[in-house]
Amino acid sequence: MSIVRFEIIAKVVELGSFTKTAEALNMTQSAVSHAVASLESELDVSLLIRDRKKGIALTEVGQKILPHMREVLKQMDSIHQEIALATNLETGMIRIGTFASASSCLLPKLLARFQKKHPKIEFKFYEGTYEEIMEWLEFGIIDIGFVVKGNANPDFDLVPLIKDNMVVAYHPEHPFHSRETVNMEDLAEEAFIMPTGMYQFHVEELFAEAQMVPSVRFEVHDCTTIANMVQEGLGVTIGPELFLKTQQHIKISRLNIQNSREVALACHSIANASPAVKEFLQVAEGVF
């Protein structure tokens, strides 16, 4: 049973297209189709559903088998990395799941530190929500994921990175601009832009602790959209300092009530991770 065909199946599912898979793997489309068909024939089951309108999807048995295929591919990559280390050569790829503020504020520093020591290791990045990152980790699509402690699967191993405080953000000409700290009670009459995405829980915790209900004018999911709305003077918001401090045209202040999210790197098992992943996590421990 060819490992290459496992790689082809996994790539077809990831990209949702035989044509894109052929381009990614530098193969012809007919070669990709033949590899999938021959594996299905060898296993005597259908792995993929091909629908012109809905695209490509896994069959029920395909959903059960694919995680095992990905695990085999992961183990093969680890074997190659161990051989490379033994012969003083470095090789391998690390697949990382990340959310927006981690991508812009944490990832570059980690990569710069790691690549100084290991310039030949390749990376592939997947950006999504907390929920998507957890799902990608669960199914082996990524090796490492940026997560928030408390939301992560307790079975995963974590490497803590930073505590990211919740802050209030407002237009530069807002009366808050002269205050280092803003009281939660001062937000009672403010038009509030409520985040409905990854950190809504932390915002709701703050209002619950202050025993108040915000005057919500807008409910918005996308972090960048929220920042742009604050910039236009449409309201104030609360969010993670890690992201909001990077927005040039808004101002931020601390809150009199503290609330923070603990950002960490997660993987299935550090002990069973590939050499490259282990080294990346070890480097990450000393960066922040």
N, C-alpha and C positions, 0 to 999 in steps of 0.2 A: 504494500500500500504506500503510494508516493506521498512524501511530505509536501512536495510542490503542489499537489492537488488540494491539500488542506489550505495552503496559503492562497490558492486561487479562489476557493469557495469563500474563505474569510474575507477576501478583498471584494468579491462580487457583492456580498451582503453589506459590507461597509460602504461601498460606493453606489450600490443599487443599480448597477449597469454592467453588462458584459463589455460594452465598448470602452467605458472608462477604465475598467479593470485591465483590458488589453493594453491600453495606453500606459497605465501605471506600471505594469509589469513588463513592458516592452515585448508584447506578444501580439499575435494576430487574434482577431475576434473569434475566428473558427477554432484556433488552438484553445482558447479559454472555454468555448462551448464544448469542445471535445473532452477536455479535462474534467469538466463538471459531469458530463454524460457518462464518461467512463467510470468515475467514482461512484455515481448512482447505480450503474450497472453492476459494479463489483460488490457494492453493499446490498444490492437488490432492494433499494428503497428510493423514493423521490425526496430530495433534499430542498429543492427550490420550487416555488410556484411562479410561473412566468405568465404575467397578465399584461397585455398591451396597454390597458387603461390604468391599472393600479400599480404596474411595475413589478419588481421582483420582491418576493417575500419567502421566508422560510416555511417549510411544512412543519407539522407538529413534531415529527421525528427529527427534522433538521434543527429545530429550536433546542432539542435535547442534546444533539450531537455536537453542534457548533462550539459550545464552551469547552468540550474535551479536545476538539481540534485546536482551539486557541491555546489551550494548556500545553499540548504537544509542541506547537510552534514556539511557545515561550521557553519550554525546556530545551529545545534545539538551539535557540538563541543563547541560552545560558551555557550550553556545552561549547559553542563557538567562542563565547567570551572567555571561558575558563582556559581554553586552548590558547587563545590570543594572549592572555595574561601570562601563561606558562612560558610562552615564547617571546615575551617582552613586546608583544604587539597588542594594540587596543582596537577593539571593534565592537559593534553592537548599536542598538537603538533604544532609547528611553521614550516611552509614550506617556505624556503628561496631560491630565485634565485640569483645567483652570477656569476660574471665573474672572470677570472683567478687571476688578481692582487688583487682584493677585497678578494678572497678566502684566499690568502696567507698572505696579509698584514693588512687587516681590520677585517675580520671575527673572527680570533682567539681571538683578544683582546675583541671584543664585547661579544663573548660566555663566556670567562673567567669571565668577570664582571657580566654577567647575571646569570650564573650558581651558583655563590656564593650566590645569593639571592634566586634563584629558581631552585634548583638542580633536581627537578622531572619533569620539562618540557622537552619534547622530541623535536628533530629537524630532519628535512629532507631537504637535500640540492640538488639543481638542478644547474649545472654549464653550462653556455651557453653564447651566444653573447648578445649585447644590445637588438637586435631585438627579440631574443628568450625570453629574460626575460620580455620584454613588452608584448609579446603574452601570456606568462604564467600568468602574472598578469591579463590581459584582460579576460582570460577564467577561472580564478579561480583555476589554477593548483598550484599556490603558493600564500602565504599570503603577503609576503614582497619581494621586489627585490632591489638589488643594481643597481642604474641607474646613468646616467650622466645628469645633468640638461641641458635642452635645447633639449635633445632627448626624454625626458619622456612625456607621455600623460599629457596634462595640467589639465585633470580632476582628476588625482591622487594626493593624499596628499604626500608631501615630507618632510623628515627630513634631512637637510644638514649635511654632515659629514666632508669632507675635500676638499681643493683645491689641485689638483694634477698637478704640473707643468710639462710642456714638457721640456725635456733635450736632449742633444746630447750624444750618446753612441759610444764608439770606443774601439779598441784594446789597452791593457795596454801599449804597446810600441809606440803607435801613438804619433806624435808630440803634439797633443792636451793635453797630459797627464799633462803638467805643467801649464795648464791654468784653472783658476776657471770659467772663462766666455769665450765662443767661439762666435765670430761674425758670423751671418748667411752668410755673404759674403765669409767667409773662407771655406764654404762647397761647393762653386761653382765648384771646380775642384776635389772634393772628389767623389769616387765611392759611390753612395748612395743606401741604401736598403730601399725601399719604403714600408711601411706597407699598406696592402689593407684591413685591418680589422677595428676594432672598433674605432681607434683613427686617421685614415687616414685624416679625415676632419681637425683635429687640425694641422697636419703636413702641409697640403696644405695651410691652413690659414697663417702659418708662412712664407712659401716661397712667398705667394702672397703679404704679408705685406713688405717683403724684396725686392719685385719686381725682383725676380730671379727664374730661372727654375733649379731644381736639375739635376745632371747627374746620372739618375737612371740606376743602373746596374741590380738590382733584384727587383721584386715585390713579396712580401711574405705576406701571411695571418696570419700564426700562430706566436704569440709573442715569444714563446720559440725558434722556428726555427730562427727567426730574431736575437735573442740574441746569439745563437750558431754560426751563420754566422759572426756576429761582432767579436766574440771570435776567429774565425779562420782567421781574418784579411781580410775578403772579402769585407768590406766596413764599412761605418759609418751609423748611423740611428738616427732618432729622435723619442722619445716615452715618455710615462708617467714615471715620477720619481718613483712613487709608485711601479711599476714593475721592472724597470731597476736597481734600487739600490739593489735589492735582488739577482742580477746575479753576482756571485763572480768573474768571470774571464773576466769581461769587466769594463771599467771606464766610468764615466759620468761627464759632466760639464754643468753649466747653459748656457743659450743662451742670447744674448744681447737684443733679443726681447722676451717679455713675452707672454706665452699662456698657459692656464691651463684648465683642465676639472674639474667641480665641482661634486664630487661623493656624492650621497644622497641615502637614503632608501625610497622606494615608496610603498604605499599600496592604495587600492581603496578608503578607507575612515577611518581615524583614529577613528572618532566618532563611527563608526559601527563595528570596529574591535573587535576581541575576547579579553578577559582580558589579555591573555598571550601575544598577539601581541602588545597591548597597552603598556604593561609593558616593552617589549623588545625595542620598539621605544623610550620610556621614558629613559631607561638606555642608549640607543645609543646617545641621545642628549648630554650627559655629558662625553663621552669617549674621543673624539678627540678635 
